[in-house]
């Protein structure tokens, strides 16, 4: 069992409801199948997430499902929904996969990101014709590239690690309130431009 799925199992088993585990897994599977149908949805590489986690000291992940979320985040959720991890009152450094959230979850998340600066957001270009467009007013773009930083759709079914190069770039946005060192920005840009053929194995955290 992969690390992300194990986090989900451990979380649901603490609920002391034998029926809850199957229900949670079914819900996550149904959600993942819907995401895979979306042509714009990205399952970003774990190589990229490891870089972002390291340079941004991120402990929390927002977006996607327990089936594809990297297991090396202490907390994971979608909007107000907790997938695994402890509820914390203080906002934690967070990586946001914007296409991995639906409109309701985005609206639930926005009030928090508007008053904090400890988050970093990944998305495809939101403007027409692949033009950059802020996901919300209080955000600024720090990187954009067309490297192989995403896995192929459905990778989780067969466990394949091959990376894909999409026809649209990947963008990284941060809060207008925060300051990003140039060395950090360059590390993120290089991660987006990487040309590796395969993702890093799950055991390498």
N, C-alpha and C positions, 0 to 999 in steps of 0.2 A: 504493500500500500504506500503510495507516495506521501510526502510530508504534508502537503496541503490537505489532502483527504483525511489524514490522520488527525490534524487539528480539528477538523469538523466533527469527526467521530468522537474525539475526546470531549469537545464542547457539548455535544448533544447528549452524551452518556451521563453528564453531570446533572441533567434535567430529571433523572430517575423516571423517565417515561419510555418504555420499550418501543412504543409506536412512533416516537418523535424522530428517531434516527433515520428510519426508512423514509419518513415524510420529508425530512431535511435533504436527504440525498436525492430524492426524486425532484424536489423543487430546484436544487442546484443543477441537476442534469437538464431539466426542462429549460432553465434560464440559459445554460450554456449552449444548447441547441439553437435557441433563438438568436443568441449573439453571433453564432457561426453563420447564420443566414444574412446578417448585415454585412454588406460589401465593404463598409467603411470601418468596421470593427477591427481592432488590432490586438493580437496576443503578443505583446512585446517580449523580447528575449530576456531570459534571466541574466545574461551577461550585462545587459543594459540596466536592469533593476539592481544588480549588485553594485554597479558603478554609482548609480543614484543613491542607493542606500549608504554607501561608504562616504561619498563626498557631502551628503546632506544629513547624515546621521539619522536617517528615517527609521522609525520603528512601526509605523502604521501604513496600511495599504487600503485604498478606496477603489472599488470597481470590480468587475468580472465576477467569477464564482469560485467556490472552494475547490473546484476541479482544476482550475488553471492558475490560481493565485500562488505565487512563490511561497514556500513554507518558511522562509527565513525572516518573515515579519512577525513581530510579537502580537500585533493586532490586525484584524482585517474586517472590513465592513462595506456596506453600500448605503450612503446617506446615513439615516439614523439606525439602520439595521446592523447588528453585530453578527459577523460570521464566526469569528473566534477571537479570543483574547479577553482581557479584563476591561470593564468600563472605567475610564479615567476622566475626572472632571477637567483636568488641564489638557488642552489640545496638544497632541503629540506630533513630532515631525512626520509629515505624511506625504506619500506618493499617491497621486490621483491619476487613475486611468480614465480620462473623461469619456471616451466612447464606451467604456464598460459600465456606465451608469445610465439609467433611464431618466426621463425628464423629472419625475417625482423625486428621485434620489438626488439629482443635481440641485433641485430647489431646496432640499433639506440640507445640503452641504454648503450652499452658498453663504448663508448667514455666518457660518463659522469662518470660512476662508476670507470673508470681507474684513474681519476684525483681527486676523492673525497673519503672520508672515512666514510661518514654518511649514510651508507646503510647496510641492513642486508638481506640475501638471503635465501629462503627456496627452497629445491628441494629433489627429490628422488636421490639415488646414480646414478651418471652419467657414472661410469665405468662398464665394463662387470662383471657379476657375483656379482652384488651388491657392487662392490668395489668403494671406494671414488675416485672421480676425480674432480679437481677444474673446475668450470664453465668457468673460465678464469685465466690467470697466477697470477694476482694480488689479489687473494682471498685465504683465509685460513679457514679451518673448525674449528668450536668451539663447536659443539654439534651434536650428532647423537643418535637416539633411535627408538624403534618400538612401542611406546605407542599409545593409541587411541586419536590421535590428528587430525583426518580428518573426515569429514562428508561423508555419503554414497553418491554415485553418484545419481544425480537426486533429491537430497533432496529439492531443490528449487521448484520442481513441487508440492510436497505435504506438504512442510513446516515441515518435520520431523527433529527432533533434535538429533536423535541417532548418536553416533559416531562409526567409523569403525577402525579396526586394520588391516593395510595392510601387505602384505607378504614382502614388502621391507621397509627399514627404511626411516625416514625423516632426512635430514641433514640441518644444518644451517651454512652459510658461511658469513664472513665479509671481509673487506678490509685488506690487509697486512699493510696498512699505519696507521690503527687505533689501539687503545689500548682498550681492553674490560676488565673491572674489573672482578675478579674471582667471586664476588657475582652476577654479571650480568650473567656471563656464567652459573653459577649453577642454577639461576632462569630459564634460557632458557632450560637447560637440564631437569630440573624437569617438566617443561611445556610439553616437548616432551614425557616424560615418564608417563604422567598422565593416569589414568585408568578410568576416568569418563565415564559413559554410555551415557550421554546426554550433548549437548552443552548448553551454557548459553543463555537464552532468549535475543532477540534483544534489549529489552528495557534497559538492564543492560549495560550501556556504561562505 
